[in-house]
């Protein structure tokens, strides 16, 4: 990235050289070295704030950290932005309605109806929580209205991650309205900016798009309410100067920890610098704060690397496993799920048969999916029963308890699917509690997957949702897993509860998500460790606030392995493999080995009819489960490296290396099956992350019964050789997927 001290845009020089010369002469002496300067530093990077002469907080630097932090103070003297408007471009939290004319981070309406805001520095504090974590807070106040904002910068030093949020306090005597209330406001100076962001839909999540940002504002957002990430997750990356590659280039990864509507504004200002504002989407969400009340925004989490997307993603993985994802450093259960195997069509006999299949396969758990509940309107399709969480007596006459017991006898654990935030209009819950449903009473209902959303802003609904989970655990203490689904968006956003309690309807989107967190807090207070999968009709929820409560998430209902290679590739920039559920299903006709090898790069599971597997397929799968268990520690807790991108080559290759660098696993998949695709096997793939000095032996694992490997195990290679010359996994149309185990030769 262009640093404030290093490059001044040549175009500016060309067009305005005399004018700028004058400015340098005038501007430099104006820069006082005594201005309050606040460096927020990770082990490699720095974000630096400085107050201007009137005490406005500005971002004066973002990039590689300097060894002498005292030098940051003089950076503004190198930057030729001394006309009246420029100062506010780099505001650390841009207020609206006073002297800023660019996209604000905060806009509010005071108690008297006035809409102006200015924010001046009052004080700051830096607190060290331990040897890795520190929190810097910067208190700002409006000199006229007393409104207060505190900016928080939490630094995870070793992981090079900064978590930002803000707290807005109403210090006036009457309510104020927050019209926009961002989590973070950043400012970057570089030659150019390349934004990689994601779009998609059901079964086609996480499609990347990379675009060079131009003047104006590019907005990424969601207005779906629940299932907010269906058309795009709250995650992106920005490369500076040129598009970053896996190992080169300056890149910022950003992600908003919020399970609802989000908004990112990327605004290029008139100096070709990039302003970034991120937070809750304020669309239809003006929020009233009563006197003394505060609003804490969600966290915006970033990591910055000058060594490409690979390092940046490993920063985020390390941070997530250690500090965010529930049980991120623990282990996960392999499972057999019955969704694609049975859909709604099952009974006790069928299920107990599946328990035995799970055991035969060798997985840890059986997961009972949708369709087990509701009696008046049985859940035999997605058209009825949602909300009525009593076992369907026809399908399950002996209840869940019996299934838990039978599973145990078969030698596997038992987990269950829930979608507790939702309701079918054809349900007893809807009949009894229409007032609990998000709907416009005067308008026709609109359904998403034949269902509606319960109003989680209502504490009674929160109790109900918590009760669904709680009573399952009370009755079945040995329940081992929950798959928590969320299949509908919010249409007709309107809350009977907010109306009844005289609160603005514009609180609904925010209070829904807060209500959800309240429920999840209660679940985790009582059941701290039970693994839970965050699912949302595929990948409609993938964010780091929800993942405080969940051990893993379901990236997509699309389990076609070829599609998954691309999808998992993109998700892997933001989420570690241990969090990503990959199931082997019959969705595609690709060979079982290919499907299995692709699923192994995350948390592997099955959703197939085991009894229909031929003898070799069964034998292969049993061996695959055993193989997975022997290497999962490296996949879950090791460092992930992307070796060959399927977007660029006719194959994909990725690698996981354990911390002591004596074990690695390499996965390679053919992704283009065209005849005479000579580029696949022709060249070796350079491994990464090994120890240059160590010697390694390579063995192909997870072979299909009756096949032999073309890889010989007798050669010993140095780490240097494998990372410089590389190794050829020999992927071709007869060997479409290959897994290599790399072990230190001792
Ligand atoms: C969603 C999930 C699926 C399955 C179904 C059940 O679509 O993504 O995995 O659980 O719901 O209705």
Boltz pocket constraint, residues with backbone or C-beta under 6 A from the ligand:
constraints:
  - pocket:
      binder: B
      contacts: [[A, 339], [A, 369], [A, 370], [A, 382], [A, 417], [A, 485], [A, 487], [A, 535], [A, 536], [A, 537], [A, 538], [A, 554], [A, 557]]
      max_distance: 6.0
